[in-house]
Structure formats: C-alpha cells, structure tokens
C-alpha cells in the first residue's frame, strides 16, 4: 500500500494532560530564563527563553487545535475542522522562522559589542531548561508520529533541548576561559538550527493547505488503477488532495464505454473499493461520462485546457468511422498536447483493433520544445503493430519531420496527402 495507514493513536484525554503539563512547565521556565538572562547579561539565555516562550505559545496553539479539530462538520465548515491542526503547525513553524532571524540579528550585534556575562547563572538556568525541554519532548514524542501539529511541537522542544545544551556549554566556557564572545556565537548557532528545522518541516503544512497531492501517494498508480477497471476508457480532470493530515481525497471524471454505461453503479463501487484498499483514499467523488458525450481534449489534471481556454490544439475527428482513428492538429503542439494524443489513442485502441490512423496537419504550425518531442512521441503510436496504415494530411514542408518521427515509432505503411485531400487519406487508411 502506498499510503501509510499506521498512525500512532493516543487517548485524547491522556494527550491533553500531557500537553497541559508541558504548557505549565515551559511557562515557568520562560519566566525564570528571562529574569536570569537580564540579571546575568546573557543573550544566549534570553534567546533560549524566547525559544521556550515560542514553545509555550506552540503548546497553547496545539492544545486549542486538538480541541477544535474534534468538532463535527457544520454548515459553515462543511469539511469539518480537521485542518486546524495543519494551520497550527504552519503558525508554529512561521514563529520559529521569525525568532531565528531575530536571534541572528541580536547575536551579530553582541559579537560587535560583547557585554559581560555571569557564567554560573547561565549554566544553572541552562541546566534547568534542559530538564524541562527533555520532559516536554518526552511527553510529546509518542504523539508526534500521528500529527503534523504535534510534530511541529515536538521539534520545537527538541530544538530547545539542543539550545539548552549549547547555553550550558557557553556558560562553562565563560567561567573557565572568559570567552565572552561564545554567548552571542552560541545564540547564532541556536538560531541557525531553529531555521534549519523550520524550513525543512514547513513544506508539509503548506502543501496540505495549498491542496497539493499527498506526497506518499503515487498519482500515476491511482489513475492506472481506475483506468484498468473493466468498462473504463479514460480518466481526466483529476484532483488529488489531503482533506486533513491523514485523510486523502480524490475527485475526477471517469469515461465509460457504451456497453458499461448500464453497469455504472457496480463500476463506481469497484473503483471506490480499490482506491480505499490500495491507497487508503476514503473520500472519492466520481463524475461519470458516456464515451459518446465526453469532454473533448480534457486535461489529465485540473479542469483547464491547453492555452487556458483557447481553441484546443488536438481534436479527435472521424468518430463515425469505425475503421480509422482521426486526429487534427492545430497551431503549435506542446508536450501536454502530445499527452492528449496519447490518451486519445490509448482509449480508442483499448476498444478494438484499428487498421488505420489519419493525422491532419492542415493547420499545424510546429512544435513547442522540439528536442523533447521525439522521446515523448514514443507514446501510443508506439502501439506499433496496432496500425496497418498511417495517412498524414498537410503541408509538404512537414513531410520530412513527420516521416522521420512516424517511421521511428512504427513499421506501419505511411503515405502523405495534400491539405485538401483528407477524404482520400481516410479512404486509403481504412482500406483492409
């Protein structure tokens, strides 16, 4: 299974107690460190206090998010409140980034003009901070595996623990060797570590809130699974996203054959079952289309079309002719257009053996990104043996390019026809 279904489950009441203890511990520690930092003159201690204060704020946000996320869906929030934990994680990571940059600035100013620091105060309060950070990390460790919100919180605490170790080392060096510059240097080191943690973890919440596809699901495998269900000839307009942290969702259009149209409910149940069993996608919205009234030139992902609403670059023609597949190419073709050709040919070839292919290049203007065309055109003209004849209609200036591309992909017989001679091309390509 591609999508991880195993998440740590902690009793909600037990989890809330752990978070409450961590809030109180970090609140008391923050006050003690601020007072100690002012009295000792240690910026590193104040930096650690600020980090602990951000931890306390993160704990409060996490605690509130856990409470709110359990609310059921209502008329205002029809998807429910599960994403509030993702929002909380984004707030916590953003706070870490702001604190990190501020500490780098303050540390730089202290290196230029280092003040006197009382080392023993730094060591004692740094040691107390380390114990509190270790306690908080311990309380949240088992909870962080199943929640991006609590994971952000755990990383907050873990970075605090390392920062406290650095503060203790800084105080010891000041006591033993009068290395006053170590205090701001340690502060900058703490800040860089904070920034590293925040920037490496913030991508997940942003991706979820931007409705990005789940990172642990193979999109192509999902589409192939649906397309391989008996009766399905095409899948397009696909949207894959995370409704909340551990709940993936999909909506898409599924094109059925005329014969399968009467079995639509059974096919829908089969698709939904496979999505759940193989990918843990429990929310699927499927819109079904009949093959004779489907969207033309539909994009695989999203609802757009090539050219953002302009005329389609590739359209299927000759639909009433069962002996030949027809494609008309207009304007400049991009790789997305070629993928559309691939989908069209795959769909038609899946139904029955087709003896002929007609490609009309009357209004063709060339390729966008020619260097990539040759490889990408090894699509489903590369169902090499499925075509007996390929007829190309169009300006003779494309004959060399068209001949070389087609001959590289198939052993089928090929013939070129003038722009006004499509009927002859169809007649020749469909002859058995």
Buried (B, 14 or more C-beta within 10 A) or exposed (E): EBBEEEEEEBEEEEBBEBBEBBBEBBBBBBEBBBBBBEEBBBBBBBBBBBBBBBBBBBBBBBBBBBEBBEEEEEEEBEEBBBBBBBBBBBBBBEBBBEBBEEBBEBBEEBBEEBEEBBBEBBBBBBBBBBEBBBBBBEBBBBBBBBBBBBBBBBBBBBBBBBBBBBBBBBBBBBBEEEBBBBBBBBBBBBBBBBBEBBEEBBEBBEBBBEEBBBEEBBBEEBBEBBBEBEBBBBBBBBBBBBBBBBBBBBBBBBBBBEEBBEBBEEBBEBBBEBBEEBBBBBBBEBEBBEBEEBBEBBBBBEEEBBBEEEEBBBBBBBEEBEBBBBBBBBBBBBBBBBBBBBBBBBBBBBEEEBBBBBBBBBBBBEBBEEEEBBEBBEBBBEBEEBBBBBBBBBBEEBEEBBEEBBEEBBEBEBEBBEEEBBEBBBBBBBEE
